Amino acid sequence: MYKVNETCIGCGACTGVCPEVFDLNDDGLAENIIGEVPAELEAAAQEAAEACPVGAIVNE
């Protein structure tokens, strides 16, 4: 499961790469919008994690 941790700076890189899994909340920080990532979105979620400049997305 991909999870955004507290180091998020709200840059939006993850939402640009994988908007099906990540979105910015009212505070301007990224959050997961689904629980388990379906197989067809796994590569995009991993790409979003790799695009994060502060490493705020982890796959637990």
GROMACS elastic network, one bead per residue, 0.5 to 0.9 nm:
[ bonds ]
;  ai    aj funct       b0    kb
    1    35     6  0.69222   500
    1    36     6  0.54383   500
    1    37     6  0.64727   500
    1    58     6  0.80546   500
    1    59     6  0.53120   500
    1    60     6  0.52238   500
    2    21     6  0.86378   500
    2    32     6  0.75491   500
    2    35     6  0.81086   500
    2    36     6  0.76849   500
    2    37     6  0.73591   500
    2    45     6  0.73231   500
    2    46     6  0.82551   500
    2    49     6  0.81735   500
    2    57     6  0.64640   500
    2    58     6  0.55059   500
    2    60     6  0.62234   500
    3    31     6  0.75187   500
    3    32     6  0.64496   500
    3    35     6  0.89223   500
    3    56     6  0.80910   500
    3    57     6  0.54844   500
    3    58     6  0.53654   500
    3    59     6  0.62669   500
    3    60     6  0.71618   500
    4     7     6  0.80906   500
    4     8     6  0.69483   500
    4    22     6  0.87141   500
    4    30     6  0.66560   500
    4    31     6  0.58156   500
    4    32     6  0.68183   500
    4    49     6  0.89037   500
    4    55     6  0.89307   500
    4    56     6  0.54515   500
    4    58     6  0.64917   500
    4    59     6  0.89710   500
    5     8     6  0.62886   500
    5    30     6  0.88633   500
    5    31     6  0.85727   500
    5    55     6  0.87040   500
    5    56     6  0.51762   500
    5    57     6  0.62719   500
    5    58     6  0.74513   500
    6     9     6  0.85077   500
    6    56     6  0.69771   500
    7    54     6  0.67988   500
    7    55     6  0.76033   500
    7    56     6  0.52887   500
    7    57     6  0.88265   500
    8    11     6  0.78973   500
    8    29     6  0.62894   500
    8    30     6  0.66857   500
    8    52     6  0.84505   500
    8    53     6  0.89941   500
    8    54     6  0.68736   500
    8    55     6  0.79091   500
    8    56     6  0.51403   500
    8    57     6  0.80432   500
    9    12     6  0.84943   500
    9    28     6  0.83335   500
    9    29     6  0.64278   500
    9    30     6  0.81237   500
    9    53     6  0.88286   500
    9    54     6  0.76105   500
    9    56     6  0.83216   500
   10    13     6  0.82457   500
   10    24     6  0.71220   500
   10    27     6  0.85672   500
   10    28     6  0.55144   500
   10    30     6  0.58518   500
   11    14     6  0.81174   500
   11    15     6  0.89367   500
   11    28     6  0.84826   500
   11    29     6  0.78391   500
   11    30     6  0.82693   500
   11    52     6  0.81819   500
   11    53     6  0.83357   500
   12    15     6  0.52359   500
   12    16     6  0.63045   500
   12    17     6  0.88213   500
   12    22     6  0.89428   500
   12    23     6  0.78950   500
   12    24     6  0.70570   500
   12    28     6  0.86075   500
   12    29     6  0.79570   500
   12    30     6  0.69955   500
   12    52     6  0.84941   500
   13    16     6  0.51840   500
   13    17     6  0.63969   500
   13    18     6  0.86361   500
   13    48     6  0.68761   500
   13    49     6  0.89250   500
   13    51     6  0.62948   500
   13    52     6  0.61163   500
   13    53     6  0.81563   500
   14    17     6  0.51601   500
   14    18     6  0.58103   500
   14    19     6  0.72169   500
   14    21     6  0.86024   500
   14    22     6  0.63175   500
   14    23     6  0.78358   500
   14    30     6  0.76821   500
   14    45     6  0.79427   500
   14    47     6  0.81480   500
   14    49     6  0.67698   500
   14    50     6  0.87713   500
   14    51     6  0.66835   500
   14    52     6  0.64374   500
   14    57     6  0.86159   500
   15    18     6  0.52054   500
   15    20     6  0.79705   500
   15    21     6  0.77298   500
   15    22     6  0.52139   500
   15    23     6  0.54137   500
   15    24     6  0.73256   500
   15    30     6  0.76530   500
   15    48     6  0.75785   500
   16    19     6  0.61409   500
   16    22     6  0.87597   500
   16    23     6  0.89703   500
   16    48     6  0.80599   500
   17    20     6  0.89866   500
   17    22     6  0.88371   500
   17    44     6  0.66593   500
   17    45     6  0.78057   500
   17    47     6  0.70673   500
   17    48     6  0.54400   500
   17    51     6  0.80501   500
   18    21     6  0.57933   500
   18    22     6  0.62396   500
   18    23     6  0.86476   500
   18    41     6  0.79986   500
   18    44     6  0.56251   500
   18    45     6  0.59558   500
   18    47     6  0.80058   500
   18    48     6  0.61174   500
   19    22     6  0.51209   500
   19    23     6  0.61222   500
   19    33     6  0.87729   500
   20    23     6  0.80188   500
   20    33     6  0.74928   500
   20    34     6  0.79421   500
   20    41     6  0.78992   500
   20    45     6  0.87689   500
   21    31     6  0.83732   500
   21    32     6  0.57036   500
   21    33     6  0.54291   500
   21    34     6  0.57678   500
   21    35     6  0.83788   500
   21    37     6  0.71891   500
   21    41     6  0.80005   500
   21    44     6  0.87983   500
   21    45     6  0.69028   500
   22    30     6  0.63664   500
   22    31     6  0.55697   500
   22    33     6  0.55947   500
   22    34     6  0.78665   500
   22    45     6  0.83845   500
   22    48     6  0.86793   500
   23    29     6  0.80711   500
   23    30     6  0.54437   500
   23    31     6  0.56048   500
   23    32     6  0.65814   500
   23    33     6  0.64865   500
   24    27     6  0.76045   500
   24    28     6  0.52761   500
   24    29     6  0.50412   500
   24    31     6  0.60539   500
   24    32     6  0.87462   500
   25    28     6  0.52501   500
   25    29     6  0.55122   500
   25    30     6  0.61294   500
   25    31     6  0.65083   500
   26    29     6  0.74612   500
   27    30     6  0.87421   500
   32    35     6  0.70780   500
   34    37     6  0.69441   500
   37    40     6  0.81515   500
   37    41     6  0.62322   500
   37    42     6  0.61052   500
   37    45     6  0.76686   500
   38    41     6  0.54936   500
   38    42     6  0.63440   500
   39    42     6  0.51349   500
   39    43     6  0.80185   500
   40    43     6  0.73125   500
   40    44     6  0.83195   500
   41    44     6  0.53098   500
   41    45     6  0.61163   500
   41    46     6  0.86366   500
   42    45     6  0.51469   500
   42    46     6  0.61720   500
   42    47     6  0.85864   500
   43    46     6  0.51209   500
   43    47     6  0.61326   500
   43    48     6  0.86329   500
   44    48     6  0.61457   500
   44    49     6  0.86387   500
   45    48     6  0.50178   500
   45    49     6  0.62735   500
   45    50     6  0.86976   500
   46    49     6  0.50219   500
   46    50     6  0.62430   500
   46    51     6  0.85937   500
   46    57     6  0.88464   500
   46    58     6  0.89863   500
   46    59     6  0.81649   500
   47    50     6  0.50486   500
   47    51     6  0.61015   500
   47    52     6  0.87937   500
   48    52     6  0.63914   500
   48    57     6  0.79164   500
   49    52     6  0.54124   500
   49    53     6  0.88866   500
   49    55     6  0.68556   500
   49    56     6  0.74470   500
   49    57     6  0.50038   500
   49    58     6  0.68258   500
   49    59     6  0.82877   500
   50    53     6  0.79167   500
   50    55     6  0.72972   500
   50    57     6  0.81003   500
   51    54     6  0.88478   500
   51    55     6  0.81305   500
   52    55     6  0.52709   500
   52    56     6  0.64723   500
   52    57     6  0.70045   500
   53    56     6  0.79159   500
   54    57     6  0.85101   500
   55    58     6  0.74253   500
